[in-house]
Structures are given as structure tokens and as C-alpha cells.
């Protein structure tokens, strides 16, 4: 039985830290310091101060982890598939048993609210549960090549895979990459973002407790320029799954190309929420609020653009602004509806976008400034912000702000809405709100993005493939299609006699 989140929160605010949280790399089933002894400080975004430190690795630590994974690969790929499934299923149970600690650490690492973090614990558990059921159902095909030949294909794991995990959703992104990789029979070296290391370390430990052989899943801590670059370039890494910015994604692809590793890229987004004139105003406003202000807007697939028909523009935007102003902002362990920005650097970047819009004469209807937690601390917070009636070339329309900023675009009719929605270089996700199912499906068909939801922006789950087009990347995570990144097809053909004499 774990301590309650209230007990963890009380202990944290009393002592300024939490005891017995992991701090070293997790390699070959155990925790290790960096080869060179490097350390890096970890800050709580909600208080704006350091609360612990962890190991800071480099290429030597990466090499140690990759060699451990390569050594473990032969055992793991030979393990009966149903046994792999049992281990992943046990992992789902372990995650749920440690829900409170994982949720609190996610708040302290990321800055999100406890409610958001707790929901992501369940998302991670459900992801391992889903792929546990897939392990013994991966099979090839028979090939119709003639009476005197027998042909078939078989699926094989690609080998050691790298998972480069972003700071905004450490738990769920770890699970959606690691779980299908393990289900396919691959071994993993994961690199969490430098600001959010703790839940990845705990997940790796829990996997071993669930029965995973040592070395099958390793975690190396450190900055992207050292650990991420070394991992992408390592010649024994067969595949890299990366979530992050397009700029860094380009570097990862270039490094992987040198040794012909395949890649999955989940990059930025500037996703539209399309509101047609016949939509339910109240439900659409609720959907818009959730799409942009969850996790303080720090989501690749956030609905950061409201594309609204002119006939309902005033009413819908008024409803959104009323809801935005009612959102309480503060530390994620204090019961607020919106938490912190992950770093001071990110907060400054968000405010720069807002200041540029203000200087250009754009109408900021609410928010537009940094705010403080009324209960104290020097945390990094930006008020929920709505900027109205922006032109298509506005930086707030074209660029990923990655914060609680909603950019409103006014359009004249569904065709104009489609043009506006497709009017950026990104193509990750889109939402449509309308009572006209035919119109929604026609727009969904023609949207240039990887996922579309109708009348429920965050609809779906682990079963639904996720990924983008254009500058939002390529490849798919979640669902059965995610397994294709971690499997290769081998074809086998045998000649047989036409008859037995």
C-alpha cells in the first residue's frame, strides 16, 4: 500500500524534497552514477526552485546502456511471447500500485496539476495493458507462390531501440514507446528529458519488479546534446523514436542516418479546433478550453487555434473567455485547475509571443501575462490567454507557442475553415465541432493531419494511432500500427516436390 498523494504533498512542502527518489541511471537492472560523476539539478516549476539532483550522463553512459540492451536482446527475443505479455500485464499492475508517488513526481517534474498527472498514470498503465495482449498475436503470412513452393513471412524484432522522451508527458510518452517495443521483442534504452527524469527511472525499476530481465529496458539521464545525440548516433541502435521539436528531430534523423537506423518522429503541432456555425456553443467552449489549457497548453497536439465561423464568433469567443478567466492557476499540488510552465526559459518564450502580438495591435481578450501562485513561491505561470481575430500570417497562428495561448481565426463557411485549418506547415491533429456529421466527415477527409476528432477534442485512447504529417513528423504511435516500427518482416521460401514418389 503506497502513501497517499496528500501525505506526499505535505511531506514535500514541509521538507522541500521527497526522500528515496531515484537519482542514477538505470542500466542492466540497477541504478548507477554517471561514469564521469556528472550531476544536474532538477527544479519544481510550481515553486521555481531546485528540489533534487540526478546523474548527468554522456556517451560513455549511453554506450554502457546500449551494450547492456544488446546483451539482453537474445534472451528477450527468445522468450515465449505469452511470457512477455505476462510481464507487461504485471507492469500495468505495478504502475497502478504506485499511482500516488508517480503522480506527485510528475507534478514536481513537469508542473502539471495532480488531477492531470493522476490521469496519466492510468494512461500509462492502460498502455502496458493494451500491448500485453498483443505479444502472442504477432504473426506472419503464408504466401501464394505456387504448388511447388511454400512461402511464408515471419515478424522479427529489430533489436535495440532508443526512446527519446519529451518533458511535457514523461509517463504516457514512455509507455506508448516502450510498451510496443517490448511487446515486439526489442530491448530499449530510454532518455527522458533533462527536467523530467524521475518517472522514467521508476518505470524501469517497476519493469524489473514485474519480471523483465535486466538490460531489456535501460534509462540514461542527461542533456540532449550529450546523451540524446550519442544515443541517436550509436551504431548498435536499430530504431529511434523521438518526440520533440522539428529542429532537434532533424538532428536525430541525421545522426540515425549515418548507421541506417529507422526513425519515428512525433514533432510539433499547431492544431486547429474548427467550430462550424451549427455547433453547440457551450459544449464547444468546454472542448476548446480543454484542448488548449490542459497541461498549461504544453502539448504537441494542443488545440491552439480556434477556427470559428463568423456567425458564432462573438458568442463562442465570449464563452471561451468566461471559462478561461475562471481557471485557477498555481502549484499542481494545491488543487489548481492549471499548473506551471516547465521552465523559466519556456515561460519567457511564451511571453515573447504574447508581447509581439500586443505590440502589433492584436486583441488580447484575457490573460497575456505571467502570474504568481497566490499561496506563494516563485513558480513559472502564464495566465490563460485568448488572442482574437488573427490574420493567417500571424506568428501566433503559424508558430508553435507551447503554452496556454489560444489564437482565434475567423472564417466564412466550412470551405474557408478547411483552408485556414490547413494553413500551417504542421499537421498533427484537428478537432471539429458541428451537428452536421456529413460536413464533419468531409472536412476530416480533407484535413492535412494525422488524427481528427469530432465533437470531443481528446477523444480516443491507446487503441487509436497517433502521429503527424509535414513538420509534425511521420510514423505512428499507439494502436497496433505502432508495432511496425519495432518489427521487420523476413520472407522464407522452400521448394517442395510436386508429388511424393
Order of alpha helices (4+ residues) and beta strands (2+ residues): alpha-beta-beta-beta-beta-alpha-alpha-alpha-alpha-beta-beta-beta-alpha-beta-alpha-beta-alpha-beta-alpha-beta-beta-alpha-beta-alpha-alpha-beta-beta-beta-beta-alpha-beta-alpha-beta-beta-alpha-beta-beta-beta-beta
